[in-house]
C-alpha cells in the first residue's frame, strides 16, 4: 500500500545527517530540532502556532482538553472516520454525537448541514470535521454552523496535511487543527508523532502546557495535563521530509490522475465503481485513493467468506481477486463508528434525539460496505498503476 523504503531512500543522505546530528548531541528530548520543526511547519501552514506532540490521537485529546469542555458536553463527529477521532471524546467523558457524510466525497459538506443541525442541543459544545482521504471538508458549512450555535471547531487533518481549502491550509480554519506524523501519512516520520495548530495565542499557550504535564515552569503545574512530546529524532526526520512535502503531494496527485484516467477507461459509465470525486473548494493530496465499488454483479461471484460463511460482496470479491494478483488493497473503514461495540452505550445519533428519524447514518453505513483503497504513495510507478488497473479490468471482464 505504501513503499516507505523507496521514500526514505530518496533522501537517505539528508536523513542520515539529521539523525546522526541528534545522536551526536544526545539531546533526544526537546532538542533544538523540535522547535525548528515547529517553526518551519508553522511557516508552511501560514499559522501562528504549531505545538508538536506524541501522536495524532494525543493531538485530538489535547485539543479537546484545551477547549475546557466539561464531562457530558456533546461533540459532533462524523460516523465515517478512524476511531481515534471519537475515541478521545469518550476518553474525556464527553458525548460523541455522530453525523453522516457526503457519500461521494466521504466528508462534511453542505449536504450534511440539515442533518448536523438536527443533532445540536443545549449541550453541544464542539464539532470535529475530518478531512478524510486527502481533501478538506466544506469548512464554509462547518464555520457557519459553529458561528450560529457558538461551537468550537477542532479539525482532524491527519490525512490531509498540505491540502488547501480556498487557499488556506487544512487545519488552519477552525480553533485548533490536529495532525499525525504516522509513517504512512503525507508527512510521515519514522515512528509516532503529531501536532496541533492554532492562530489563538491563549489556546497555544494552554495546548503547550497540557502537552507538558500542565506546566509552564518546571514543577509548577497550573492545569491537569499529560506527557506528550515529539522526540527530537522524529523532529529531525520530519524536518527533512517537510522540505519535500509539496513534491510528495505533487507525485500523489500525478498517480491519482493516472489511476482515474485508466479506471474510467475500464468503466466509463460508472456501472461498477466510482473513482474519487474531488470537491471544487479544496485541493486533494490523495493520502488514499479510494473507490466505491457497487454491488453490480448478479448474485456476487460465488466466493464464500471463510469468516462469515456468506457469499462475498462485489467489493470483497474484488479485494480477494487483487490479492491473488499480488495487489494489496485496504478497506478504510469496514464499520462506521455507530456500529462499533465500543460506542454502543456512549454515542448519540439522530434517532436518539428524534425517534421518528430513520437511517440517519445511511451514507456512512453504505461507504463502510463499499469503499476500497488502492495502493497510493509518491513512489508508485506508472507500470504498477497500469498493472493494478489491468487487474481491476480483468476482474470485471471475467465476471
For each residue, the residues with C-beta under 8 A, 3 or more apart:
1: 184 328 329 330 373 375 376 377
2: 7 183 184 375 376 377
3: 6 7 377 379 380
4: 7 8 183 184 188
5: 8 9
6: 3 9 10 379
7: 2 3 4 10 248 377 378 379
8: 4 5 11 12 15 190
9: 5 6 12
10: 6 7 379
11: 8 14 15 240 241 244
12: 8 9 15 16
13: 16 17
14: 11 17 18 240
15: 8 11 12 18 19 237 240
16: 12 13 19 20
17: 13 14 20 21
18: 14 15 21 22 33 236 237 239 240
19: 15 16 22 23 233 236 237
20: 16 17 23 24
21: 17 18 24 25 33 236
22: 18 19 25 27 28 31 33 232 233 236
23: 19 20 26 233
24: 20 21
25: 21 22 31
26: 23
27: 22 30 31 32 232
28: 22 31 231 232 233
29: 229 231 232
30: 27 34 229 232
31: 22 25 27 28 34 232 235 236
32: 27 35 36
33: 18 21 22 36 37 232 235 236 239
34: 30 31 37 38 52 229 230 232 235
35: 32 38 39
36: 32 33 39 40 235 239
37: 33 34 40 41 52 230 235 236 238 239 242
38: 34 35 41 42 50 51 52 195
39: 35 36 42 43 50
40: 36 37 43 44 239 242
41: 37 38 44 45 50 195 238 242
42: 38 39 45 46 47 48 49 50 197
43: 39 40 46
44: 40 41 169 242 245
45: 41 42 50 169 171 172 197
46: 42 43 168 169 172
47: 42 50 169 171 172 177 197 198 199
48: 42 198 199 200 201 204
49: 42 197 198 199 200 201 203 204 207
50: 38 39 41 42 45 47 195 196 197
51: 38 195 196 197 204 207 208 211
52: 34 37 38 193 194 195 229 230 235
53: 58 59 62 193 194 195 196 211 228 229 230
54: 58 192 193 194 227 228 229 230
55: 58 59 180 181 182 192 193 194 228
56: 59 60 84 158 178 179 180 181 182 194
57: 60 61 84 87 88 180 194
58: 53 54 55 61 62 194 211 226 228
59: 53 55 56 62 63 178 179 180 194 195 196
60: 56 57 63 64 84 85 88 128 154 156 178
61: 57 58 64 65 88 91 92 226
62: 53 58 59 65 66 196 207 210 211 226 228
63: 59 60 66 67 154 176 178 196 207
64: 60 61 67 69 75 88 89 92 94 126 154
65: 61 62 68 69 92 210 225 226
66: 62 63 176 203 206 207 210
67: 63 64 125 126 152 154 175 176 203
68: 65
69: 64 65 73 75 92 94 125 126 152
70: 73
71: 92 93 94
72: 93 94 95 123
73: 69 70 94 95 123 124 125 126
74: 94 95 97 121 123 124 125 348
75: 64 69 89 94 95 96 97 124 125 126 127 128
76: 97 99 116 119 120 124 126 127 128 151
77: 81 85 86 89 96 97 98 99 127 128 130 337
78: 81 85 98 99 100 101 107 108 128 129 130 132 337 364
79: 98 99 100 101 336 337 338 349 361 364 365
80: 100 101 106 132 333 336 337 363 364 367 368
81: 77 78 85 86 130 132 156 333 337
82: 85 158 332 333
83: 86 87 337 340 342
84: 56 57 60 87 88
85: 60 77 78 81 82 88 89 128 130 156
86: 77 81 83 89 90 96 98 337 343 347
87: 57 83 84 90 91 342
88: 57 60 61 64 84 85 91 92
89: 64 75 77 85 86 92 94 95 96 128
90: 86 87 93 94 96 342 343 346 347
91: 61 87 88
92: 61 64 65 69 71 88 89
93: 71 72 90
94: 64 69 71 72 73 74 75 89 90 125
95: 72 73 74 75 89 123 346 347 348
96: 75 77 86 89 90 337 343 346 347 348
97: 74 75 76 77 119 124 347 348 349
98: 77 78 79 86 336 337 338 343 347 348 349 361 364
99: 76 77 78 79 108 112 115 116 119 349 350 361
100: 78 79 80 112 115 360 361 362 363 364
101: 78 79 80 105 106 107 108 112 132 363 364 367
102: 105 106 107 108 109 111 112 363
103: 106 292 363 366 367
104: 274 277 292
105: 101 102 109 135 277 279
106: 80 101 102 103 132 133 290 367 371
107: 78 101 102 129 130 131 132 135 136 137 138 279
108: 78 99 101 102 112 116 129 130 137 138 141 142
109: 102 105 112 137 138 141 279
110: 113 138 140 141
111: 102
112: 99 100 101 102 108 109 115 116 141
113: 110 116 117 141 144 145
114: 117 118
115: 99 100 112 118 119 350 360
116: 76 99 108 112 113 119 120 127 145
117: 113 114 120 145
118: 114 115 350 353 354 357
119: 76 97 99 115 116 124 348 349 350 353
120: 76 116 117 124 145 149 151
121: 74 124 353
122:
123: 72 73 74 95
124: 73 74 75 76 97 119 120 121 149 151
125: 67 69 73 74 75 94 151 152
126: 64 67 69 73 75 76 151 152 153 154
127: 75 76 77 116 142 145 146 151 152 153 154
128: 60 75 76 77 78 85 89 153 154 155 156
129: 78 107 108 137 139 142 153 155 156 174
130: 77 78 81 85 107 108 137 156 159
131: 107 134 135 136 137 155 156 157 159 160 163 170 171
132: 78 80 81 101 106 107 135 137 159 160
133: 106 159 160 276 286 287 288 290 332 373
134: 131 159 160 163 186 252 284 285 286 287 288
135: 105 107 131 132 160 163 278 279 282 283 284 285
136: 107 131 139 157 160 163 164 165 170 279 281 282 283
137: 107 108 109 129 130 131 132 141 142
138: 107 108 109 110 141 142 279 281
139: 129 136 142 143 155 165 173 174
140: 110 143 144 281
141: 108 109 110 112 113 137 138 144 145
142: 108 127 129 137 138 139 145 146 153 173 174
143: 139 140 146 147 153 173 174
144: 113 140 141 147 148
145: 113 116 117 120 127 141 142 148 149 151
146: 127 142 143 149 150 151 152 153 174
147: 143 144 150
148: 144 145
149: 120 124 145 146
150: 146 147
151: 76 120 124 125 126 127 145 146
152: 67 69 125 126 127 146 174 175 176
153: 126 127 128 129 142 143 146 173 174 175 176
154: 60 63 64 67 126 127 128 174 175 176 177 178
155: 128 129 131 139 170 171 172 173 174 176 177 178
156: 60 81 85 128 129 130 131 178
157: 131 136 160 161 163 170 171 177 178 179
158: 56 82 161 178 179 180 182 185 194
159: 130 131 132 133 134 185 186 287 288
160: 131 132 133 134 135 136 157 163 170 171 186 285 287
161: 157 158 170 171 179 185 186 187 245 285
162: 169 170 186 187 245 246 249 285
163: 131 134 135 136 157 160 169 170 282 283 284 285
164: 136 167 168 169 170 282 283
165: 136 139 168 169 170 173 281 282
166: 281 282
167: 164
168: 46 164 165 172 173
169: 44 45 46 47 162 163 164 165 172
170: 131 136 155 157 160 161 162 163 164 165 173 177 282
171: 45 47 131 155 157 160 161 174 177 178 179 197
172: 45 46 47 155 168 169 177 197 199
173: 139 142 143 153 155 165 168 170 177
174: 129 139 142 143 146 152 153 154 155 171 177
175: 67 152 153 154 198 200 203
176: 63 66 67 152 153 154 155 196 197 198 200 203 207
177: 47 154 155 157 170 171 172 173 174 196 197 198
178: 56 59 60 63 154 155 156 157 158 171 194 195 196 197
179: 56 59 157 158 161 171 185 187 194 195 197
180: 55 56 57 59 158 185 193 194
181: 55 56 185 187 188 189 192 193 194 195 230 234 238
182: 55 56 158 185 188 189 192 193
183: 2 4 188 189 190 191
184: 1 2 4 188 377
185: 158 159 161 179 180 181 182 188 287
186: 134 159 160 161 162 245 248 249 252 285 287
187: 161 162 179 181 238 241 242 245 248
188: 4 181 182 183 184 185 241
189: 181 182 183 192 193 234 237 238 241
190: 8 183 233 234 237
191: 183 231 233 234
192: 54 55 181 182 189 234
193: 52 53 54 55 180 181 182 189 230 231 234 235 238
194: 52 53 54 55 56 57 58 59 158 178 179 180 181 228 230
195: 38 41 50 51 52 53 59 178 179 181 230
196: 50 51 53 59 62 63 176 177 178 207
197: 42 45 47 49 50 51 171 172 176 177 178 179
198: 47 48 49 175 176 177 203 204 207
199: 47 48 49 172
200: 48 49 175 176 203 204
201: 48 49 204 205
202: 205 206
203: 49 66 67 175 176 198 200 206 207
204: 48 49 51 198 200 201 207 208
205: 201 202 208 209 216
206: 66 202 203 209 210 223
207: 49 51 62 63 66 176 196 198 203 204 210 211
208: 51 204 205 211 212 216
209: 205 206 212 214 215 216 222 223 225
210: 62 65 66 206 207 214 223 224 225 226
211: 51 53 58 62 207 208 225 226 227 228 229
212: 208 209 215 225 227 229
213: 221 225 226 227
214: 209 210 221 222 223 224 225
215: 209 212 218 219 220 221 222 225
216: 205 208 209 220 222
217: 220
218: 215
219: 215
220: 215 216 217
221: 213 214 215 224 225
222: 209 214 215 216
223: 206 209 210 214
224: 210 214 221
225: 65 209 210 211 212 213 214 215 221
226: 58 61 62 65 210 211 213
227: 54 211 212 213
228: 53 54 55 58 62 194 211
229: 29 30 34 52 53 54 211 212
230: 34 37 52 53 54 181 193 194 195 234 235 238
231: 28 29 191 193 234 235
232: 22 27 28 29 30 31 33 34 235 236
233: 19 22 23 28 190 191 236 237
234: 181 189 190 191 192 193 230 231 237 238
235: 31 33 34 36 37 52 193 230 231 232 238 239
236: 18 19 21 22 31 33 37 232 233 239 240
237: 15 18 19 189 190 233 234 240 241
238: 37 41 181 187 189 193 230 234 235 241 242
239: 18 33 36 37 40 235 236 242 243
240: 11 14 15 18 236 237 243 244
241: 11 187 188 189 237 238 244 245 248
242: 37 40 41 44 187 238 239 245
243: 239 240
244: 11 240 241 247 248
245: 44 161 162 186 187 241 242 248 249
246: 162 249 250
247: 244 250 251 378
248: 7 186 187 241 244 245 251 252 378
249: 162 186 245 246 252 253 285
250: 246 247 253 254
251: 247 248 254 255 378 379 380
252: 134 186 248 249 255 256 285 286 287 376 377 378
253: 249 250 256 257 284 285 286
254: 250 251 257 258
255: 251 252 258 259 286 289 376 377 378 380 385
256: 252 253 259 260 276 284 286 289 376
257: 253 254 260 261
258: 254 255 261 262 382 385
259: 255 256 262 263 275 289 374 385 388 389
260: 256 257 263 264 275 276
261: 257 258 264 265
262: 258 259 265 266 385 386 389
263: 259 260 266 267 273 275 291 389 392
264: 260 261 267 268 275
265: 261 262 268
266: 262 263 389 392 393 396
267: 263 264 270 271 272 273 396
268: 264 265
269:
270: 267 273 274
271: 267 294 296
272: 267 293 294 296 314 396
273: 263 267 270 291 292 293 294 296
274: 104 270 277 291 292 294
275: 259 260 263 264 291
276: 133 256 260 284 286 289 290 291
277: 104 105 274
278: 135 282 284
279: 105 107 109 135 136 138 282 284
280:
281: 136 138 140 165 166
282: 135 136 163 164 165 166 170 278 279
283: 135 136 163 164
284: 134 135 163 253 256 276 278 279
285: 134 135 160 161 162 163 186 249 252 253
286: 133 134 252 253 255 256 276 289 376
287: 133 134 159 160 185 186 252 376
288: 133 134 159 330 332 373 376
289: 255 256 259 276 286 373 374 375 376
290: 106 133 276 332 371 372 373 374
291: 263 273 274 275 276 371 372 373 374
292: 103 104 273 274 367 370 371 372
293: 272 273 296 313 314 315 318 370 371 372
294: 271 272 273 274 314 370
295: 313 314 315 370
296: 271 272 273 293 314
297: 300 301 314 317 399
298:
299: 302 311
300: 297 303 311 312 313 314 317
301: 297 312 314 317 399
302: 299 311
303: 300 311 312 317 320
304: 309 310 311 312
305: 308 309 310 311 312 316
306: 309
307:
308: 305
309: 304 305 306
310: 304 305
311: 299 300 302 303 304 305
312: 300 301 303 304 305 316 317 320
313: 293 295 300 316 317 369 370
314: 272 293 294 295 296 297 300 301 317 318
315: 293 295 318 319 331 369 370 371 372
316: 305 312 313 319 320
317: 297 300 301 303 312 313 314 320 321 395 399
318: 293 314 315 321 322 329 372 392 395
319: 315 316 322 323 329 331 372
320: 303 312 316 317 323 324
321: 317 318 324 325 391 394 395
322: 318 319 325 327 328 329 388 391 392 395
323: 319 320 326 327 328 329
324: 320 321
325: 321 322 387 391
326: 323
327: 322 323 374 375 387 388 391
328: 1 322 323 375
329: 1 318 319 322 323 372 373 374 375
330: 1 288 372 373
331: 315 319 334 371 372 373
332: 82 133 288 290 371 373
333: 80 81 82 336 368 371
334: 331 368
335: 339 340 368
336: 79 80 98 333 339 340 361 364 365 367 368
337: 77 78 79 80 81 83 86 96 98 340 343 347 364
338: 79 98 343 347 349 361 364 365
339: 335 336 365 368
340: 83 335 336 337 343 344
341: 344
342: 83 87 90 346
343: 86 90 96 98 337 338 340 346 347
344: 340 341 347
345:
346: 90 95 96 342 343
347: 86 90 95 96 97 98 337 338 343 344
348: 74 95 96 97 98 119 352 353
349: 79 97 98 99 119 338 352 353 360 361
350: 99 115 118 119 353 354 357 360 361
351: 354 355 357 358 360
352: 348 349
353: 118 119 121 348 349 350 357
354: 118 350 351 357
355: 351
356:
357: 118 350 351 353 354 360
358: 351
359: 362 365
360: 100 115 349 350 351 357
361: 79 98 99 100 336 338 349 350 364 365
362: 100 359 365 366
363: 80 100 101 102 103 366 367
364: 78 79 80 98 100 101 336 337 338 361 367 368
365: 79 336 338 339 359 361 362 368 369
366: 103 362 363 369 370
367: 80 101 103 106 292 336 363 364 370 371
368: 80 333 334 335 336 339 364 365 371
369: 313 315 365 366
370: 292 293 294 295 313 315 366 367
371: 106 290 291 292 293 315 331 332 333 367 368
372: 290 291 292 293 315 318 319 329 330 331
373: 1 133 288 289 290 291 329 330 331 332 376
374: 259 289 290 291 327 329 388
375: 1 2 289 327 328 329 380 384 388
376: 1 2 252 255 256 286 287 288 289 373 380
377: 1 2 3 7 184 252 255 380
378: 7 247 248 251 252 255
379: 3 6 7 10 251
380: 3 251 255 375 376 377 384 385
381: 384 385
382: 258 385 386
383: 386 387
384: 375 380 381 387 388
385: 255 258 259 262 380 381 382 388 389
386: 262 382 383 389 390
387: 325 327 383 384 390 391
388: 259 322 327 374 375 384 385 391 392
389: 259 262 263 266 385 386 392 393
390: 386 387 393 394
391: 321 322 325 327 387 388 394 395
392: 263 266 318 322 388 389 395 396
393: 266 389 390 396 397
394: 321 390 391 397 398
395: 317 318 321 322 391 392 398 399
396: 266 267 272 392 393 399
397: 393 394
398: 394 395
399: 297 301 317 395 396
